[in-house]
Amino acid sequence: MEKIKIGIYGYGNLGKGVETAIFNNSDMELVGVFTRRNPNSLKTLHKGVKVYHVDDAKNMKDKIDVMILCGGSATDLPVQTPEVAKMFNTVDSFDTHAKIPEYFASVDKEAKDTNHLSLISCGWDPGLFSLNRALLEAILPNGTNYVFYGRGLSQGHSDAIRRIKGVKNAVQYTVPYDEAVEKVRNGENPKFETVREVMWRECFVVLEDGANEKEIEKEIKEMPNYFEPYNTVVHFISEEELLKNHSTMPHGGFVLRSGTTSEGVNQVAEFSLKLDSNPEFTASVLVAYARGIYKLNKEGKSGAVTVLDIPVSCLLQRTNDEILKDLL
């Protein structure tokens, strides 16, 4: 069986998760990891994995079927993905919801011009949660979608804090308000005016020597899209405390839709996740969808797409007969 050849672009926590996921899928082969760092300084999780500088990617267009981009949404992906989409089919986890339309357009142009297929904003939200929002809205048109995250560590928001000048290290947890969750589960159909009523954000930050606490706290709380819309609490701690108490990356959350199918008949549907490792689960979603991108590009599809455009059957290592027999 010819294996799907995968490249990893960026090797932080998500990149390591993608490496792990590829080795869990027998129909895939990891061609190499591409990094902005010195390739000789990078130690991968598995022996024998080749490491290249990102500048070498342009010389490997015929050796990789799908490149999985593992950079951050704040500054990496908006620049990287359109450029990489000129050379490869791509999958990424861009998660700045407010900027998805413009991001989609920028990637779509480059991918179409070069006959590549690029899946944007894949993971669990956006991603699996997007699927559930759309599916439940179609089933219960007279209703409301609700999304709650956490308590869990957000990779994208943590990365956004770490990009602030004067921040040495940081993690951020998203925390739902229990009373808001219970109102939805009880079928009360609450109308939340802002996200501040639904969830809050808790940040643990290690500063560089000489950094100004007040200025950095202000910059965090006023960061558009990431923190400004939420109630945010910032704790400044030592690096030792961060490593001791905040080195794991659990997360999770749930999508609910509460609605009615006739007068007085309430229906509540819920999809939930409880994750020991946010990056490993997100990576597993990216790798499954890389299979779908590979198959659809073989059929001639190009441009940018989202998880809403990919048939679930394309994600599986199964024949149609097996799907009908075992999964339907």
C-alpha positions, 0 to 999 in steps of 0.5 A, spaced: 500 500 500 502 506 498 503 511 504 500 518 504 507 522 505 506 527 510 510 533 512 510 537 519 511 545 519 513 547 525 515 543 531 512 545 538 507 542 542 502 541 536 508 539 531 510 533 536 503 531 537 502 530 529 508 526 529 505 521 534 499 521 531 502 519 524 505 513 527 498 511 530 496 511 522 499 505 518 497 508 511 501 514 513 509 516 512 512 522 516 517 525 510 520 530 515 519 536 520 521 543 518 523 548 523 525 555 523 531 553 528 537 549 526 535 542 524 541 539 528 539 542 534 532 539 534 530 532 537 524 528 535 520 523 539 522 518 534 528 516 532 530 516 524 525 522 523 529 527 518 529 534 520 529 540 515 530 548 515 523 551 513 527 554 507 528 547 504 521 545 503 521 548 496 525 543 494 521 537 496 514 539 492 514 532 489 516 528 496 510 530 500 502 529 499 500 534 505 504 539 509 501 540 516 502 547 519 503 547 526 505 554 528 501 559 532 494 563 529 497 570 532 503 571 527 505 564 524 499 561 520 497 568 517 503 569 513 506 561 513 499 558 510 498 562 504 506 561 502 506 554 503 499 553 500 503 555 493 507 548 494 503 543 498 496 541 500 496 543 507 492 542 513 492 547 519 489 549 525 488 557 525 483 558 531 482 566 531 474 565 529 473 573 528 479 572 522 477 566 519 473 569 513 479 573 511 484 568 512 480 563 508 480 568 502 488 569 502 489 561 503 484 560 497 487 564 492 494 561 493 491 554 493 487 555 487 492 558 483 497 552 484 492 546 484 493 545 491 487 543 496 488 547 503 484 545 509 484 551 514 481 552 521 481 544 523 482 541 530 476 541 535 474 548 535 474 550 530 473 543 527 469 538 530 465 543 534 464 547 528 461 540 525 456 539 531 454 547 531 452 546 523 449 539 524 445 541 530 442 547 527 440 543 521 436 538 525 433 543 530 432 550 526 428 553 532 434 553 537 440 556 539 447 554 539 451 554 546 459 553 546 463 552 553 470 551 553 474 548 559 476 548 564 483 547 560 489 550 557 488 554 550 494 553 546 493 559 542 491 564 547 497 561 551 502 562 545 499 569 544 501 571 551 508 569 550 509 573 544 508 579 548 515 583 549 517 582 556 513 575 557 518 569 558 513 564 559 505 563 560 499 559 560 492 561 559 486 557 562 479 558 559 474 556 564 466 556 563 461 559 568 457 553 571 451 557 572 451 558 565 452 551 563 446 549 567 441 553 565 442 551 558 442 543 560 436 545 564 433 547 557 432 554 559 434 557 553 438 563 556 440 569 552 447 571 553 448 578 551 456 577 551 461 571 552 463 575 559 457 571 561 459 564 559 466 563 560 472 567 563 480 566 562 485 565 567 493 567 565 499 565 569 505 569 566 512 568 568 516 575 566 523 577 563 527 580 568 525 588 569 519 587 565 513 591 568 507 587 571 502 593 570 503 594 562 503 587 561 497 585 564 494 591 561 496 589 554 493 582 555 487 584 558 486 589 552 488 584 546 483 584 541 479 577 539 483 573 545 482 577 551 478 583 551 471 580 550 472 576 556 473 577 564 480 576 565 485 574 571 492 575 570 497 571 575 504 573 575 508 567 578 515 564 578 518 559 572 519 554 577 511 554 579 509 554 572 513 548 570 511 545 577 503 546 576 502 548 569 506 543 565 500 538 563 495 541 557 488 538 559 482 541 555 475 540 553 469 543 552 462 542 549 457 544 544 450 544 546 443 546 542 437 547 545 431 548 541 424 546 540 421 541 535 413 543 537 410 548 542 412 545 549 417 540 546 424 542 548 430 538 545 437 539 548 443 535 544 450 535 547 457 534 544 463 534 549 470 532 549 475 531 556 482 531 554 488 529 557 492 532 552 490 538 548 495 538 543 495 531 542 488 530 540 488 536 536 494 533 532 490 527 531 484 531 528 489 534 523 492 528 521 485 524 520 483 530 515 490 530 512 487 523 509 481 527 507 485 532 503 489 527 500 483 523 497 480 529 495 486 533 491 487 526 488 480 527 485 482 534 482 479 539 488 483 545 489 483 551 493 481 552 501 476 548 504 473 547 512 471 541 515 464 542 513 466 541 506 470 534 507 465 528 507 467 523 514 468 517 509 474 520 507 477 521 513 477 513 514 482 508 513 476 503 511 473 501 504 465 503 503 463 496 504 467 496 511 463 503 513 456 500 511 457 494 515 461 496 521 460 504 522 453 505 519 
